[in-house]
Structures are given as C-alpha cells and as structure tokens.
Amino acid sequence: MKNTYTQQAKIFKALCDPKRLAILEQLRSGEKCACVLQEPLDLTQSGLSYHMKILCDSGLVTSRQEGKWTHYRLNSSGRDHAIRLLNELTTPCPDERANDSHHN
C-alpha cells in the first residue's frame, strides 16, 4: 500500500513546482528538445535535467534520445492516469458519505 502512495505522490510532485508547470506548458505545442526548453525557462542543463526526471518519473512526460540531445513530449496515458487518480482521491466513497451524514 505504501508503495502505491509513493507512486501516486510522484504525479502531484510533478505538478507542484512553477518551473515544471512552465515546462508542461511548453510541451503542449509538441515535442521539444532539451536545448529548446532550457533558455525560455532560464534553467541550467542540470536544473532542466532535475525537473525532467521528476516529470518523466511521474509518467506525465516521456523522453527519447537523439544523438546527444533528449527530446521530451507529453504522455497522454500519464495524463489520463493523473486525471483518474485525482478524481478517485477527491470523490467520496458511497459508504463514507453515509457515515459523514451521521456526524452532521
């Protein structure tokens, strides 16, 4: 169970940083090379690598290597998983709703 929460937390960790949100916004227009992402976000190569590892570990972004450069793109299955997870975590269970009404 703990491992599941750890994996789920990776999605929310990816979304809780302004630089990572800016990276996701950049990727909305299509796949981008790391070299293209670096400059507008004012990140060093190591800074960008740090954020991209978190985004890739979350499943929201995928990468592919081309020569010395890494190219990143949004991952639609990762997005769909994140949407389902947020919906699941924020929707009361039918049993809990019944229990909540007894406390009011």
N, C-alpha and C positions, 0 to 999 in steps of 0.2 A: 504494500500500500504506500509506504514512504517513497519508494522509487517512482510510483505514479505521480505523486505530488511534486517530486523533484523535476520530473519530465514536464509536467504541466506548467510549473513555475518558469521554465525556460521561455515559454511563449510570452508571458507577462513581463519577464525581464527584458525581452527584446523590445517591448513596446513602451517601456518606462523611461526612455532616455531621449532627449530632444535631438541629439545627433542621429540616433538610429531612426527616429521618425522622419528626419530630413532625408536620410538615405532611402527609406521606403518610398518617400515622395519622388525622389529622383528616379527610382526604378519603375515607377508607374508608367513611364513613357517607353519602357522596353529595356532590354539587356544593356548593361553598361560595363565597360572595362574599369578596373580599379583606378587606373590613371585618370579617367574622366570624372570619377566620383570624388577623388581626393581634393582637387582645387576648389570647387564651389563650396565645399563643406569645411574648408580651412583645416584639414586634418593632415597629419604626417602619415607616412606609409604605415608605420607601426600602429598609429591611432586608428586608421581605417581598418587595418587587419583585426584589431581587437574588436571593433564594432561588428565587422562582417562575420567573425567567428560566432558571436552571440546570435546574430540574425540567422546564420546557417544552422547553428545548433537548435534553434527554435523550430526550424522547418519552414519558416516564412520566406526564406531566400535560398536559392540553390546557386552553386558555382560550377564553373568549368574552366579548365586551364587551357590557355592558347599561347604557346611559347612561354615567355617569362611573365606574362600577364594573366590575371584571373578575371574572368567575366562573371557578373552576377545578374540574376534575374529573380523576379518574384515567383514564388511557388504557389500555384493555385490550390493544390491539395493541402499545403500547410495553412493557407488562409482559411480554407473550408474547415479544417480541423480546429483552428483557433476560434472560429465563429461558433461551431458546435460546442466547444468547451466553455466559452463564455456564456452561452445560452444555458447549458446544463448547470453550470455553477451558480447562476443567478435566477434560476427558476425553482420555486419551492416545490418540494415533493407533495403529492396529494395528502399523505399521512401527516406531514408537518403542518400543512395548512389547517387541518382539523385540530391538531394539538395547539397551534397558535390561537385559535378562536377560544379555547378554554381559558387562556391566560388573560383575555381582554376583559 
